[in-house]
Amino acid sequence: MRTLRISIATLLLASSASAQRATRPATTDPWEVTELTNRPSLTLELPALTTVRAAGAARAAARPVLLVRCQDGELDVFVTTGSVLESDDNVTTPVRIQWGSEPPAESRWSRSTDSTSAFAPDPRALLRQLASHPDLRLEIRPSGKSAQLIRFNARGLGRHMAQVDAACPPGGNGDGRDADRVYAEAAVDEPATIVSAPPLDYPPALRHAGLQGRVTVQAVIDTLGRAEPASLKVIARPSNAFDQSARAYVLQAVFRPARVKGRAVRVLIRVPVDYRIE
């Protein structure tokens, strides 16, 4: 995780008006696209649906903005809030993230040097989630204030992903092989743990037959705390008839991501799913 972030005003300043081009591809597209031609870069901006109380009692509420920025081949996804964000280590700020109606998951995002913006720890994974789950809620903590909820409607992001990938190809700077590395459970400093999970769907026929036991599902948990669908594999079960239910349970669960030296990483774990008739 990088500890140095420059201020948002500096990040978005173009050296001349002729060097930048802003477009909205469609009237229903909420994203504003800016390209800087004098220094190749791409920025997508999405205003929040809600406002947050700005720092200072006399200051009006501010509307946060979600930004996707590719500059010098490096991808960043961050939220600028207009308020100084809380931090207990002067580097990161607590963020709770929720996709649609799913349970929220806790994470830590790095702060900008002006402390008003929060950077996602794994921008590529966040964009993948955002493209398929556009209803996003972020809970932030302004310094000295209660938590505040920010809502985004990110529909239309899919139209711009080819442009983002062209400017910041997957596997480029800041998004290289280490970001794709999958750690073993024993190799991480902090293991992935379940924060919330859906009700377990006990197959009625198996319950009626009195069949119970433990199903073990192997999965890769990504840096946002979700199981990667392609990685799911049932490696032990009392009956194959439990497989679909157990896989759905793990896929819908929210995990606290595994960490190495404070950085969220992908990790391969085994999740026990117990079926018990009470």
C-alpha positions in Angstrom: 0.0 0.0 0.0 1.4 3.4 -0.9 1.7 5.8 2.0 2.0 9.0 -0.1 -1.0 10.4 -2.0 -1.0 13.8 -3.5 -4.1 16.0 -3.2 -7.1 15.6 -5.4 -6.8 19.2 -6.7 -3.3 18.5 -7.9 -4.3 15.1 -9.4 -7.1 16.6 -11.6 -5.4 19.9 -12.7 -4.7 20.1 -16.4 -1.8 22.2 -17.6 -3.9 23.9 -20.2 -7.5 24.0 -21.3 -6.7 22.6 -24.7 -5.0 19.6 -23.2 -8.2 18.1 -21.8 -11.4 16.8 -23.3 -14.4 15.9 -21.2 -17.4 13.9 -22.6 -20.6 12.3 -21.5 -21.2 9.6 -24.1 -25.0 9.4 -23.6 -27.5 11.5 -21.8 -28.3 8.5 -19.5 -24.6 7.9 -18.7 -23.8 9.4 -15.3 -20.0 9.1 -15.9 -18.0 12.1 -17.1 -14.9 11.1 -19.0 -11.8 13.3 -19.2 -8.7 12.6 -21.3 -5.5 14.6 -21.0 -3.7 14.7 -24.3 -0.5 16.5 -23.2 0.1 13.8 -20.5 -1.7 10.6 -21.5 -4.3 9.9 -18.8 -7.9 9.0 -18.4 -10.3 10.0 -15.6 -13.9 8.9 -15.0 -16.0 10.9 -12.5 -19.2 9.9 -10.9 -21.1 12.2 -8.5 -22.7 10.5 -5.5 -26.5 10.4 -5.1 -26.1 11.7 -1.5 -24.2 14.5 0.2 -22.1 14.5 3.4 -21.6 17.1 6.0 -18.5 19.1 5.2 -15.8 20.0 7.7 -16.7 23.1 9.7 -20.0 24.1 11.2 -20.6 26.9 8.7 -19.8 24.9 5.6 -22.5 23.5 3.3 -22.9 19.8 2.7 -20.5 18.4 0.0 -21.3 15.9 -2.7 -18.7 13.1 -2.9 -17.3 12.0 -6.2 -16.1 8.5 -7.2 -13.1 8.7 -9.5 -11.5 6.1 -11.7 -8.1 7.4 -12.9 -5.4 5.9 -15.1 -2.2 7.9 -15.2 1.2 6.8 -16.4 -0.2 3.3 -16.7 -1.3 3.2 -13.0 -4.9 2.6 -12.0 -6.5 4.2 -9.0 -10.1 4.2 -7.8 -10.9 6.6 -5.0 -13.6 8.8 -3.4 -13.2 12.4 -2.7 -15.4 13.5 0.2 -14.8 17.1 1.0 -14.3 16.2 4.7 -11.1 15.2 6.6 -11.4 11.5 7.1 -10.7 9.7 10.4 -7.5 7.7 10.7 -5.7 5.9 13.6 -2.5 5.4 11.7 -2.2 8.6 9.6 -2.2 6.4 6.5 -5.6 4.6 6.2 -9.2 5.3 6.9 -12.0 2.8 7.8 -14.5 2.2 5.0 -17.6 -0.1 5.1 -18.6 -1.2 1.6 -22.0 -2.6 0.6 -23.1 -3.9 -2.8 -26.9 -3.5 -3.3 -28.8 -5.2 -0.5 -25.9 -7.4 0.5 -24.4 -7.1 4.0 -21.6 -4.5 4.4 -18.0 -5.5 4.7 -15.3 -3.6 6.6 -12.0 -2.5 4.9 -9.3 0.1 5.1 -8.6 2.5 2.3 -5.5 4.7 2.1 -6.0 8.5 2.6 -4.7 11.3 0.3 -2.2 13.7 1.9 -5.0 16.3 2.3 -6.9 13.5 4.2 -10.2 14.2 2.3 -10.0 11.2 -0.2 -9.9 7.5 0.2 -8.2 5.1 -2.2 -9.4 1.5 -2.8 -6.8 -1.1 -1.9 -7.4 -3.1 -5.1 -8.9 -0.8 -7.8 -9.1 -3.6 -10.4 -11.2 -5.9 -8.2 -13.4 -2.9 -7.2 -14.1 -2.1 -10.8 -15.0 -5.7 -11.5 -17.5 -5.7 -8.7 -18.8 -2.3 -9.7 -19.5 -3.3 -13.3 -21.7 -6.2 -12.1 -23.1 -4.5 -9.0 -23.6 -0.8 -9.8 -25.6 0.0 -6.7 -22.8 0.9 -4.3 -22.9 2.2 -0.7 -19.8 3.4 1.2 -19.8 4.3 4.8 -17.0 6.7 5.7 -16.0 8.3 9.0 -15.2 12.1 8.9 -12.8 13.1 11.7 -14.7 13.8 14.9 -18.1 12.9 13.4 -20.4 9.9 13.2 -20.2 7.6 10.2 -21.9 8.9 7.0 -23.3 6.9 4.1 -22.5 7.7 0.5 -24.6 6.1 -2.3 -23.5 5.7 -6.0 -25.3 4.5 -9.1 -22.5 3.3 -11.3 -24.6 2.1 -14.2 -22.9 2.7 -17.5 -19.4 1.8 -16.3 -19.3 -1.2 -18.6 -19.3 1.2 -21.6 -16.0 2.6 -20.4 -14.1 -0.5 -19.3 -12.5 -1.0 -22.7 -11.2 2.5 -22.5 -9.9 2.0 -19.0 -8.2 -1.3 -20.0 -6.6 0.4 -23.0 -5.2 3.2 -20.8 -4.2 0.9 -18.0 -3.8 -2.7 -19.3 -4.3 -5.4 -16.6 -0.9 -6.4 -15.5 0.6 -3.0 -15.9 2.2 -0.7 -13.3 0.4 -1.0 -10.0 -1.6 -4.0 -11.3 1.1 -6.6 -11.9 1.6 -10.2 -11.0 1.7 -9.5 -7.2 -1.9 -8.2 -7.4 -2.9 -11.5 -9.0 -1.0 -13.7 -6.5 -3.1 -16.1 -4.5 -1.7 -16.7 -1.0 -2.0 -19.9 1.0 -3.9 -19.6 4.3 -0.7 -20.2 6.3 1.2 -17.5 4.4 -0.9 -14.5 5.4 -0.6 -12.3 8.5 -4.3 -11.9 9.0 -6.6 -14.7 7.8 -9.8 -14.2 5.8 -12.8 -14.5 8.2 -16.6 -14.4 7.6 -18.2 -11.1 8.6 -21.7 -12.0 7.5 -23.4 -14.9 5.7 -26.8 -15.7 4.3 -29.2 -18.1 6.0 -28.1 -21.6 5.2 -30.5 -23.3 2.7 -30.9 -26.9 3.9 -32.1 -29.0 1.0 -35.6 -30.2 2.1 -35.2 -33.7 0.8 -31.9 -34.2 2.8 -33.5 -32.7 5.9 -36.5 -35.0 5.5 -34.1 -38.0 5.1 -32.2 -36.9 8.3 -29.0 -36.5 6.4 -26.5 -34.0 8.0 -22.8 -33.3 8.2 -20.1 -31.0 7.2 -19.4 -29.7 3.6 -16.0 -28.2 3.0 -15.8 -25.7 0.2 -12.4 -24.4 -1.2 -12.5 -20.8 -2.5 -10.2 -17.9 -3.3 -11.3 -14.8 -1.3 -10.5 -11.6 -3.2 -9.3 -8.3 -1.7 -12.9 -7.1 -1.3 -13.8 -10.0 0.8 -15.8 -12.0 -1.7 -15.4 -15.6 -3.0 -14.3 -15.7 -6.6 -17.0 -17.8 -8.4 -14.6 -19.7 -10.7 -12.5 -20.8 -7.7 -15.3 -22.6 -5.8 -14.8 -26.3 -5.3 -16.4 -28.7 -2.9 -13.7 -31.0 -1.6 -15.6 -32.9 1.1 -19.3 -33.7 1.8 -21.6 -36.3 3.2 -23.6 -36.2 -0.1 -23.3 -34.5 -3.5 -26.8 -33.2 -3.0 -25.4 -30.6 -0.6 -23.0 -29.1 -3.2 -25.3 -26.4 -4.7 -26.5 -25.1 -1.3 -22.9 -25.0 0.1 -21.5 -23.2 -2.9 -24.3 -20.6 -2.8 -23.7 -20.0 0.9 -19.9 -19.3 0.4 -20.6 -17.2 -2.7 -23.0 -14.9 -0.9 -20.9 -14.7 2.3 -18.9 -11.5 3.0 -15.4 -12.0 4.4 -12.9 -9.7 6.0 -10.0 -10.0 3.5 -6.8 -11.6 4.3 -3.8 -9.3 4.8 -0.1 -9.4 4.4 1.8 -6.5 6.0 -1.4 -4.6 6.3 -2.3 -5.0 2.6 -5.4 -6.9 1.5 -4.5 -10.0 -0.6 -6.2 -12.9 -2.4 -6.1 -16.1 -0.4 -7.1 -19.7 -0.9 -9.1 -21.0 2.0 -11.3 -23.9 3.1 -14.8 -22.9 4.4 -16.7 -25.4 6.5 -20.4 -25.4 6.1 -22.2 -27.4 8.7 -25.7 -29.0 8.2 -27.3 -29.9 11.4 -30.9 -30.9 12.1 -32.1 -29.3 15.4 
